[in-house]
Amino acid sequence: ESRRGGTRGGKDQFNWESVKEDKHRENYLGHSLHASVGRWQKGRDLTWFAKARSAEAEQGRRELEAEKEEVRRKERAMIAQA
């Protein structure tokens, strides 16, 4: 049991909608995602970077990594030859 009553920090009173109108909204961590304002964010997926990659993109990444490894292997062989 807590010695102090009520809600410490006002968590129940916080609302991202009120942050949108706050003149100091840039001071809130996460304001660009949770309290975005303006036309630029309308209809856009602001969390695109946190989503899982598609299988096609993952395959392309693997192919690129294999190509880089092949170049590294060839460079090591050329250095050893010299």
C-alpha positions in Angstrom: 0.0 0.0 0.0 1.3 3.4 -0.9 1.6 6.1 1.7 0.5 8.7 -0.8 -2.9 8.7 -2.4 -3.9 9.7 -5.9 -2.0 9.2 -9.1 1.6 10.1 -9.0 2.7 11.8 -12.2 -0.8 12.2 -13.5 -0.6 9.2 -15.9 -4.4 9.0 -16.0 -4.6 12.6 -17.0 -2.1 12.4 -19.9 -3.5 12.5 -23.4 -1.6 12.7 -26.7 -4.5 14.8 -28.1 -3.7 17.6 -25.6 -0.1 17.4 -26.6 -1.0 18.3 -30.2 -2.3 21.7 -29.1 0.5 22.3 -26.6 2.9 25.1 -27.6 5.8 23.0 -26.2 4.9 19.8 -27.9 8.4 19.2 -29.2 9.5 18.7 -25.6 7.6 15.4 -25.4 9.4 12.2 -26.3 7.5 10.5 -29.0 5.6 13.6 -30.2 6.4 13.0 -33.8 4.6 9.7 -33.8 1.9 10.1 -31.2 1.0 13.7 -31.6 1.9 14.5 -35.2 0.3 17.6 -36.7 0.2 19.1 -40.1 -0.6 17.9 -43.6 2.6 15.9 -44.2 1.6 13.0 -41.9 -2.0 12.6 -43.2 -2.5 9.1 -44.5 1.2 8.1 -44.0 2.5 5.2 -42.0 4.7 6.9 -39.5 5.9 3.5 -38.0 7.1 2.0 -41.3 10.6 1.5 -39.9 9.4 -0.8 -37.0 7.5 -3.2 -39.2 8.8 -6.6 -40.3 10.5 -6.8 -43.6 8.8 -8.7 -46.5 10.2 -12.0 -47.7 11.2 -10.4 -51.0 13.2 -7.6 -49.3 14.8 -10.1 -47.0 15.9 -12.2 -49.9 17.4 -9.1 -51.6 19.3 -8.3 -48.5 20.7 -11.8 -48.3 21.8 -11.7 -51.9 23.5 -8.4 -51.4 25.3 -9.7 -48.3 26.4 -12.8 -50.3 27.8 -10.5 -53.0 29.7 -8.4 -50.5 31.2 -11.6 -49.0 32.3 -12.8 -52.4 34.0 -9.4 -53.1 35.8 -9.6 -49.7 36.9 -13.2 -50.4 38.3 -12.1 -53.8 40.1 -9.1 -52.3 41.7 -11.3 -49.6 42.9 -13.7 -52.3 44.4 -10.8 -54.4 46.2 -9.4 -51.3 47.6 -12.8 -50.5 48.8 -13.2 -54.1 50.6 -9.9 -54.1 
